[in-house]
Amino acid sequence: MRKIGVLALQGAFREHIVMVRQLGAEALPIRWPEQLKGLDGLIIPGGESTTIGKLMTEYKLGEEVQKLASEGLPLFGTCAGMVLLANRVIGLDLQPLAVIDIEVRRNAFGRQVDSFETELLITVLGQNPFPGVFIRAPWIERSGDGVESIAQLQDGTIVAAKGENILVSAFHPELTDDTRLHEYFLNIVEARCKSKEG
């Protein structure tokens, strides 16, 4: 059974844990650096990016996550998680982890009252639309070489992307009943584990 950590400092971490367990993997709440040892993947949930970022710094998690990302540990960031994993963020007062080459605009769609749901075509998940739940969501302004856009709004705005071992989404897949994006992440985890096992 693969071990997936879910950063549990603030935000929608419980819903991620439930969904990962539903898919047959072990899901562990992560609050301290020593809990990162032995993980096969890590999810950074949505929530308040400034709060999560400050707590990661306070608990000395940030540097350890950067190190693990550089070693190839698969990471999945949703909403605030995407903001924190980005190279550059417009509208964030703290330094993001800079582990995927994207530029993100924080709260790009507006405030809580501007939250919305829309169907997304994510071809890596098949032809059935995916329910996109956007809550004070960011978007991706620019992505670098080696980063693949996997979901866009109808106007072309990029709302999900994949780097070599990193998956990010502006929306909250954990707040839906659709497990396909989490399954996609677990497939990335499985592929890396098998390549390490040789």
FENNOR-V241700 format. One record per backbone hydrogen bond with DSSP energy under -0.5 kcal/mol. CO is the residue of the C=O (numbers start at 1). NH is the residue of the N-H. If there is no record, write none. Layout:
# FENNOR-V241700
co->{CO CO}
nh->{NH NH}
This chain:
# FENNOR-V241700
co->{2 2 3 3 3 4 5 6 11 12 13 14 15 16 17 18 19 20 21 26 28 29 30 32 33 34 36 40 41 42 43 43 44 46 47 48 49 50 51 52 53 54 55 56 56 57 59 61 62 63 64 65 66 67 68 69 74 75 76 77 78 79 80 81 82 83 84 85 85 86 88 89 89 90 100 100 101 102 102 102 103 103 104 104 105 105 107 111 112 116 118 120 120 121 122 123 130 130 131 132 132 133 133 134 136 137 137 139 139 140 142 144 146 148 151 151 153 157 158 159 159 160 160 161 162 165 166 167 168 169 171 172 173 177 179 180 181 182 183 184 185 186 187 188 189 190 191 192 193 194}
nh->{4 26 5 40 41 28 43 30 13 16 17 18 19 20 21 22 23 25 24 4 6 31 8 35 36 37 39 74 5 76 7 45 78 12 49 52 53 54 55 56 57 58 59 61 62 60 33 65 66 67 68 69 70 71 73 72 42 167 44 169 81 83 84 85 86 86 97 99 100 98 104 91 92 106 87 102 144 87 88 104 141 142 90 106 108 139 110 114 115 134 132 122 130 123 125 126 120 132 133 118 134 135 172 116 107 108 109 105 141 158 103 147 148 162 159 160 156 153 140 170 171 150 151 168 148 75 163 77 161 79 173 175 176 179 183 184 185 186 187 188 189 190 191 192 193 194 195 196 197 198}
